[in-house]
Amino acid sequence: MANVVRDPKQHPDAFIPDFSKPDPLLTFTRDDVAFVYGSKWKQRYFKRVGDDYYPLPAQWDVTHKIWRAYQVRMGTDWWTAFYPDDNLKRPTGPTCDGCHSVNYDIRAHTVTEWNVGCEKCHGPGSAHAAQPSRANIVNPVRLDFVRANDVCIQCHSQGRPLQTQIEGRAYDWPVGFQAGMDLQNFWKLEGHKPGETTFTHFADGTAHKNRMQGNDFVQSQMYTHGVTCFSCHDVHGTANNADLLKPANVLCLECHSPGSPNGPRAATVEQHTHHKSGSSGNECVACHMPSIEQTIADVNVRAHTFKFISPAATERSKIPNPCTACHSDKSNAWAIEELKKWSNASPWRVAN
């Protein structure tokens, strides 16, 4: 499980950038930081004021190794309408902490523990710890696929509580939800109007930003057929990227081996992808999970609809496609014509 939130007083090594180097965006010191958030793509910093935490105005771009300003712009996330345009008036309790802790108490502003601990995915565990039994703990594996996926979707989605404000505050996480409950009673996914590109969605409904894996996944054929997040990921951690159970292609091909009823409809993977073995274009995720969803600046994470986005869709609705994202020196028109030459694929699907 990811230790995204760390106390730098307990973990001085949590800081990635060198705070001693001057930068116009760096207007605070290490001593101002009560919590460090993130380490893979970006690192953000939170200041404690009273019993709440507040985001400081700069974040570290891990990929590019530069400081960037950090403030959620008004009119982007839905909750900005309920808070002033000032980081120090936007507490992280309502906007962040419910997903980055266990049992956040909206009245006391306390947690059982920071980060995603056992009870976040297994529900209350004191009875189980006292007398271990299957009957007194939630195991997502034993839930139906909807509630099993809800355990992950509670935080890996863009949405809002059914009640816009709870005790005078707008919360960007499903207050009151616990593993095993029905998430739709606490949370609704962010809506989308087909044809419109918004802060949250591309025009075809694919997610536009990070933390929307759930919004994507519920649209997918995988979800329709009962696949769960933990069919591919192990939240307890693995040596593979994104905590995958196995390397991506190995994992995909367990269900989608050539000639299987699930596809691909080709004798070999290379015949399906039209790319050489060992090349990036021969990776399943290259075409079915393109990196198009923004996490910071030009750093993107992978889509989770699993559908192939045609360059023709890019022409129609400006959603990025995996062909010209890789072949960046080529046009959409070139990619469309190339796809029409793929004799083992339907032109009605790949080039339209």
Helices and strands as residue ranges (DSSP letters): E 5-6, G 12-14, G 30-32, E 35-37, E 42-49, E 52-55, E 58-61, E 66-69, G 78-82, G 87-89, H 92-92, I 93-97, E 101-102, E 113-114, H 118-122, H 126-130, G 134-136, G 140-142, H 145-153, E 159-161, G 183-185, E 187-189, H 213-217, H 221-224, G 229-231, G 241-243, H 248-255, H 269-273, G 280-282, H 284-288, E 291-296, E 299-302, H 311-317, H 322-326, H 332-340, H 347-350
